[in-house]
């Protein structure tokens, strides 16, 4: 494995840990039991964002266009709900909380991506 790919994956998981921890801290209808659960949820969230989200986005493209992109928030919230269902130590109470958490996680990803550049091979 290329060291730049490994650094990029580790960076994405670290940003997901920070974003998910911040989202859980901000919403009272979401909690996590342990740090290990937070790391596991962040790893699963990174995997879902890499593999599952592009497929769902492609399949729902006509509806995304009709809703002017607002369906994308629902897709992100459903992915957060899936991660909460798959990881027993993460609890999210409802779709609206999951959508709010996905917005916080997206903001954290945007901020870290704009501030810190992951090294790439030139």
N, CA, C and O of each residue as an XYZ file, in Angstrom:
488
protein
N       0.846     -1.180      0.000
C       0.000      0.000      0.000
C       0.891      1.242      0.000
O       1.873      1.316      0.739
N       0.551      2.165     -0.797
C       1.270      3.414     -0.899
C       1.148      4.179      0.422
O       0.069      4.220      1.013
N       2.242      4.783      0.888
C       2.193      5.477      2.175
C       1.275      6.693      2.135
O       0.732      7.077      3.171
N       1.087      7.308      0.975
C       0.190      8.455      0.869
C      -1.275      8.036      0.995
O      -2.088      8.774      1.551
N      -1.601      6.876      0.488
C      -2.960      6.359      0.640
C      -3.229      6.040      2.097
O      -4.311      6.328      2.607
N      -2.247      5.445      2.775
C      -2.412      5.114      4.191
C      -2.559      6.376      5.039
O      -3.358      6.406      5.975
N      -1.800      7.405      4.718
C      -1.919      8.665      5.450
C      -3.284      9.290      5.211
O      -3.888      9.830      6.138
N      -3.778      9.223      3.980
C      -5.098      9.769      3.659
C      -6.214      9.037      4.391
O      -7.149      9.665      4.888
N      -6.119      7.713      4.459
C      -7.132      6.929      5.168
C      -7.091      7.227      6.663
O      -8.135      7.418      7.287
N      -5.900      7.269      7.236
C      -5.769      7.574      8.657
C      -6.276      8.981      8.968
O      -6.918      9.197      9.996
N      -5.992      9.931      8.091
C      -6.471     11.303      8.280
C      -7.993     11.349      8.235
O      -8.613     12.026      9.055
N      -8.603     10.638      7.287
C     -10.066     10.626      7.161
C     -10.719     10.011      8.396
O     -11.746     10.497      8.868
N     -10.118      8.936      8.918
C     -10.665      8.310     10.120
C     -10.512      9.234     11.314
O     -11.426      9.330     12.133
N      -9.373      9.921     11.435
C      -9.168     10.858     12.533
C     -10.165     12.015     12.477
O     -10.702     12.424     13.506
N     -10.407     12.532     11.298
C     -11.384     13.617     11.147
C     -12.789     13.121     11.466
O     -13.582     13.854     12.058
N     -13.108     11.885     11.082
C     -14.410     11.324     11.432
C     -14.550     11.115     12.933
O     -15.638     11.300     13.477
N     -13.476     10.734     13.611
C     -13.518     10.610     15.072
C     -13.828     11.959     15.701
O     -14.677     12.052     16.587
N     -13.147     12.998     15.250
C     -13.372     14.328     15.803
C     -14.779     14.824     15.480
O     -15.470     15.336     16.361
N     -15.205     14.679     14.241
C     -16.534     15.140     13.845
C     -17.652     14.382     14.536
O     -18.636     14.982     14.969
N     -17.510     13.070     14.641
C     -18.529     12.265     15.307
C     -18.570     12.553     16.803
O     -19.647     12.614     17.395
N     -17.406     12.730     17.414
C     -17.369     13.087     18.831
C     -17.990     14.448     19.088
O     -18.701     14.628     20.076
N     -17.731     15.396     18.219
C     -18.329     16.728     18.351
C     -19.840     16.671     18.153
O     -20.588     17.336     18.870
N     -20.288     15.879     17.181
C     -21.723     15.760     16.929
C     -22.441     15.100     18.108
O     -23.535     15.522     18.482
N     -21.837     14.078     18.688
C     -22.440     13.420     19.848
C     -22.474     14.369     21.038
O     -23.424     14.355     21.820
N     -21.443     15.191     21.175
C     -21.415     16.146     22.285
C     -22.453     17.250     22.118
O     -22.957     17.767     23.115
N     -22.783     17.620     20.896
C     -23.720     18.717     20.662
C     -25.189     18.300     20.721
O     -26.046     19.127     21.031
N     -25.496     17.038     20.432
C     -26.883     16.600     20.389
C     -27.206     15.760     21.617
O     -26.505     14.795     21.922
N     -28.272     16.132     22.319
C     -28.627     15.400     23.532
C     -29.335     14.087     23.227
O     -29.454     13.241     24.113
N     -29.804     13.897     22.012
C     -30.466     12.660     21.637
C     -29.514     11.669     20.983
O     -29.951     10.742     20.300
N     -28.230     11.860     21.187
C     -27.219     10.932     20.693
C     -26.149     10.769     21.768
O     -25.732     11.741     22.397
N     -25.721      9.548     21.967
C     -24.617      9.325     22.890
C     -23.810      8.119     22.460
O     -24.253      7.280     21.675
N     -22.611      8.066     23.005
C     -21.705      6.963     22.704
C     -21.150      6.458     24.023
O     -20.874      7.244     24.929
N     -20.987      5.152     24.130
C     -20.606      4.545     25.399
C     -19.117      4.638     25.702
O     -18.738      4.830     26.858
N     -18.271      4.508     24.695
C     -16.838      4.443     24.973
C     -16.041      5.032     23.823
O     -16.560      5.273     22.733
N     -14.783      5.252     24.095
C     -13.863      5.752     23.067
C     -13.658      4.683     21.981
O     -13.535      5.005     20.799
N     -13.623      3.420     22.395
C     -13.469      2.331     21.429
C     -14.663      2.319     20.468
O     -14.499      2.106     19.267
N     -15.852      2.549     21.004
C     -17.041      2.615     20.153
C     -16.994      3.793     19.204
O     -17.440      3.698     18.061
N     -16.446      4.922     19.686
C     -16.292      6.098     18.832
C     -15.336      5.817     17.679
O     -15.603      6.192     16.537
N     -14.226      5.160     17.979
C     -13.259      4.820     16.924
C     -13.872      3.828     15.939
O     -13.707      3.972     14.727
N     -14.581      2.822     16.454
C     -15.228      1.849     15.571
C     -16.285      2.492     14.693
O     -16.394      2.177     13.508
N     -17.069      3.400     15.277
C     -18.095      4.087     14.493
C     -17.458      4.979     13.432
O     -17.969      5.074     12.316
N     -16.350      5.632     13.768
C     -15.676      6.499     12.798
C     -15.079      5.681     11.655
O     -15.106      6.114     10.503
N     -14.546      4.515     11.962
C     -13.995      3.658     10.909
C     -15.119      3.166      9.992
O     -14.981      3.182      8.769
N     -16.237      2.725     10.594
C     -17.360      2.267      9.781
C     -17.968      3.411      8.969
O     -18.397      3.208      7.833
N     -18.006      4.613      9.551
C     -18.508      5.779      8.815
C     -17.625      6.090      7.614
O     -18.129      6.419      6.540
N     -16.313      5.988      7.790
C     -15.399      6.230      6.662
C     -15.585      5.174      5.566
O     -15.550      5.493      4.378
N     -15.780      3.924      5.973
C     -15.995      2.861      4.995
C     -17.309      3.080      4.242
O     -17.364      2.941      3.020
N     -18.363      3.424      4.983
C     -19.665      3.664      4.343
C     -19.610      4.866      3.410
O     -20.203      4.844      2.332
N     -18.902      5.915      3.820
C     -18.791      7.095      2.962
C     -18.001      6.797      1.698
O     -18.224      7.423      0.662
N     -17.083      5.849      1.775
C     -16.259      5.533      0.610
C     -16.945      4.555     -0.336
O     -16.844      4.699     -1.555
N     -17.644      3.559      0.211
C     -18.209      2.514     -0.635
C     -19.707      2.660     -0.878
O     -20.155      2.553     -2.020
N     -20.486      2.903      0.166
C     -21.941      2.852      0.054
C     -22.535      4.169     -0.438
O     -23.443      4.163     -1.269
N     -22.036      5.294      0.065
C     -22.630      6.581     -0.294
C     -22.590      6.886     -1.792
O     -23.585      7.393     -2.312
N     -21.505      6.610     -2.516
C     -21.538      6.883     -3.963
C     -22.591      6.060     -4.710
O     -23.199      6.545     -5.664
N     -22.803      4.817     -4.276
C     -23.809      3.974     -4.928
C     -25.203      4.527     -4.681
O     -26.005      4.641     -5.609
N     -25.492      4.871     -3.432
C     -26.808      5.424     -3.098
C     -27.019      6.762     -3.800
O     -28.113      7.042     -4.290
N     -25.985      7.580     -3.850
C     -26.092      8.875     -4.519
C     -26.364      8.693     -6.012
O     -27.187      9.407     -6.583
N     -25.685      7.755     -6.637
C     -25.910      7.511     -8.065
C     -27.322      7.004     -8.324
O     -27.976      7.440     -9.272
N     -27.793      6.084     -7.484
C     -29.126      5.520     -7.689
C     -30.239      6.533     -7.431
O     -31.321      6.429     -8.010
N     -29.978      7.503     -6.571
C     -31.009      8.502     -6.257
C     -30.780      9.819     -6.990
O     -31.351     10.840     -6.607
N     -29.961      9.818     -8.028
C     -29.629     11.041     -8.750
C     -30.837     11.797     -9.296
O     -30.868     13.022     -9.178
N     -31.837     11.132     -9.888
C     -33.003     11.908    -10.351
C     -33.734     12.625     -9.208
O     -34.182     13.761     -9.360
N     -33.844     11.944     -8.073
C     -34.515     12.555     -6.922
C     -33.665     13.667     -6.311
O     -34.197     14.648     -5.791
N     -32.341     13.508     -6.375
C     -31.454     14.572     -5.914
C     -31.629     15.824     -6.761
O     -31.646     16.937     -6.235
N     -31.756     15.647     -8.047
C     -31.949     16.794     -8.931
C     -33.310     17.451     -8.702
O     -33.420     18.677     -8.708
N     -34.345     16.632     -8.499
C     -35.680     17.185     -8.265
C     -35.783     17.927     -6.926
O     -36.536     18.892     -6.798
N     -35.025     17.468     -5.944
C     -35.077     18.122     -4.630
C     -34.005     19.202     -4.484
O     -33.804     19.731     -3.391
N     -33.326     19.526     -5.561
C     -32.248     20.527     -5.567
C     -31.146     20.192     -4.562
O     -30.544     21.089     -3.972
N     -30.888     18.912     -4.374
C     -29.800     18.468     -3.515
C     -30.166     18.290     -2.059
O     -29.321     17.868     -1.269
N     -31.386     18.592     -1.675
C     -31.766     18.453     -0.270
C     -31.845     16.995      0.168
O     -31.721     16.699      1.357
N     -32.049     16.092     -0.771
C     -32.081     14.671     -0.449
C     -30.716     14.188      0.030
O     -30.629     13.175      0.723
N     -29.657     14.896     -0.328
C     -28.312     14.506      0.086
C     -28.178     14.537      1.613
O     -27.463     13.719      2.191
N     -28.871     15.488      2.267
C     -28.860     15.521      3.732
C     -29.512     14.272      4.303
O     -29.051     13.729      5.307
N     -30.574     13.820      3.673
C     -31.261     12.607      4.124
C     -30.371     11.379      3.913
O     -30.331     10.488      4.762
N     -29.668     11.333      2.799
C     -28.753     10.217      2.541
C     -27.666     10.181      3.609
O     -27.355      9.114      4.138
N     -27.091     11.329      3.928
C     -26.067     11.378      4.973
C     -26.638     10.965      6.326
O     -25.982     10.248      7.083
N     -27.851     11.411      6.634
C     -28.487     11.027      7.886
C     -28.767      9.537      7.952
O     -28.611      8.923      9.007
N     -29.181      8.947      6.834
C     -29.424      7.504      6.809
C     -28.132      6.713      6.998
O     -28.145      5.642      7.604
N     -27.033      7.227      6.490
C     -25.747      6.562      6.697
C     -25.345      6.640      8.163
O     -24.827      5.669      8.715
N     -25.580      7.787      8.800
C     -25.298      7.907     10.233
C     -26.187      6.953     11.026
O     -25.722      6.327     11.978
N     -27.466      6.833     10.646
C     -28.357      5.881     11.320
C     -27.895      4.433     11.113
O     -27.992      3.616     12.028
N     -27.398      4.116      9.924
C     -26.874      2.779      9.680
C     -25.667      2.495     10.563
O     -25.546      1.406     11.123
N     -24.777      3.470     10.687
C     -23.600      3.293     11.546
C     -24.032      3.117     12.996
O     -23.466      2.292     13.714
N     -25.032      3.884     13.436
C     -25.528      3.744     14.807
C     -26.182      2.383     15.017
O     -26.101      1.816     16.106
N     -26.825      1.861     13.986
C     -27.431      0.533     14.095
C     -26.355     -0.550     14.136
O     -26.496     -1.530     14.868
N     -25.292     -0.388     13.365
C     -24.249     -1.403     13.269
C     -23.307     -1.393     14.467
O     -22.786     -2.441     14.852
N     -23.082     -0.222     15.061
C     -22.181     -0.104     16.213
C     -23.056      0.031     17.455
O     -23.786      1.012     17.603
N     -22.981     -0.949     18.342
C     -23.876     -0.981     19.493
C     -23.613      0.131     20.504
O     -24.516      0.480     21.265
N     -22.425      0.691     20.539
C     -22.130      1.709     21.545
C     -22.541      3.121     21.107
O     -22.441      4.058     21.899
N     -23.000      3.288     19.863
C     -23.486      4.582     19.382
C     -25.000      4.536     19.309
O     -25.573      3.625     18.711
N     -25.650      5.525     19.920
C     -27.110      5.600     19.900
C     -27.526      6.936     19.317
O     -27.075      7.987     19.772
N     -28.386      6.897     18.310
C     -28.926      8.104     17.687
C     -30.445      7.969     17.691
O     -30.986      6.974     17.209
N     -31.127      8.971     18.234
C     -32.574      8.913     18.398
C     -33.264      9.660     17.259
O     -33.604     10.834     17.402
N     -33.467      8.992     16.143
C     -34.269      9.557     15.073
C     -33.474     10.112     13.908
O     -32.269     10.353     13.987
N     -34.213     10.304     12.816
C     -33.600     10.772     11.569
C     -33.146     12.222     11.664
O     -32.096     12.569     11.123
N     -33.912     13.078     12.339
C     -33.521     14.490     12.427
C     -32.218     14.668     13.192
O     -31.383     15.494     12.823
N     -32.045     13.897     14.252
C     -30.777     13.941     14.976
C     -29.644     13.447     14.088
O     -28.553     14.017     14.098
N     -29.895     12.391     13.322
C     -28.869     11.859     12.422
C     -28.521     12.861     11.324
O     -27.356     12.988     10.946
N     -29.527     13.575     10.809
C     -29.253     14.604      9.797
C     -28.432     15.737     10.392
O     -27.494     16.225      9.761
N     -28.779     16.156     11.602
C     -27.988     17.196     12.269
C     -26.570     16.741     12.533
O     -25.625     17.509     12.353
N     -26.410     15.490     12.960
C     -25.064     14.959     13.185
C     -24.269     14.899     11.886
O     -23.073     15.188     11.873
N     -24.930     14.524     10.794
C     -24.213     14.456      9.522
C     -23.780     15.838      9.054
O     -22.740     15.979      8.410
N     -24.568     16.855      9.372
C     -24.162     18.224      9.028
C     -22.928     18.624      9.824
O     -22.004     19.223      9.273
N     -22.901     18.298     11.123
C     -21.731     18.613     11.953
C     -20.499     17.856     11.455
O     -19.411     18.426     11.383
N     -20.662     16.582     11.112
C     -19.542     15.789     10.610
C     -19.053     16.354      9.275
O     -17.848     16.400      9.029
N     -19.968     16.778      8.423
C     -19.579     17.371      7.134
C     -18.829     18.684      7.325
O     -17.861     18.957      6.615
N     -19.269     19.490      8.276
C     -18.567     20.749      8.555
C     -17.167     20.463      9.074
O     -16.209     21.123      8.671
N     -17.040     19.479      9.969
C     -15.714     19.115     10.485
C     -14.809     18.621      9.353
O     -13.634     18.984      9.297
N     -15.346     17.804      8.460
C     -14.555     17.338      7.312
C     -14.140     18.494      6.418
O     -13.005     18.532      5.943
N     -15.042     19.432      6.183
C     -14.722     20.585      5.342
C     -13.627     21.446      5.975
O     -12.687     21.861      5.296
N     -13.753     21.709      7.275
C     -12.766     22.553      7.960
C     -11.394     21.891      7.944
O     -10.398     22.539      7.626
N     -11.333     20.614      8.282
C     -10.038     19.941      8.308
C      -9.455     19.770      6.910
O      -8.238     19.845      6.739
N     -10.291     19.545      5.917
C      -9.781     19.435      4.549
C      -9.235     20.764      4.041
O      -8.271     20.788      3.276
N      -9.848     21.871      4.462
C      -9.374     23.168      3.984
C      -8.150     23.654      4.752
O      -7.339     24.405      4.210
N      -8.008     23.236      6.007
C      -6.870     23.695      6.814
C      -5.653     22.796      6.603
O      -4.546     23.281      6.370
N      -5.867     21.497      6.686
C      -4.762     20.546      6.570
C      -4.849     19.839      5.234
O      -5.883     19.271      4.881
N      -3.777     19.879      4.513
C      -3.709     19.177      3.234
C      -3.063     17.811      3.458
O      -1.979     17.707      4.033
N      -3.743     16.779      2.998
C      -3.172     15.437      3.078
C      -2.111     15.318      1.997
O      -2.371     15.651      0.841
N      -0.914     14.847      2.354
C       0.138     14.757      1.338
C      -0.230     13.766      0.248
O      -0.748     12.682      0.516
N       0.050     14.162     -0.982
C      -0.200     13.294     -2.128
C       1.084     13.172     -2.931
O       1.978     14.014     -2.839
N       1.155     12.136     -3.697
C       2.324     11.942     -4.533
C       2.241     12.855     -5.735
O       1.179     12.977     -6.346
N       3.321     13.486     -6.082
C       3.353     14.417     -7.207
C       3.954     13.796     -8.426
O       4.055     14.448     -9.465
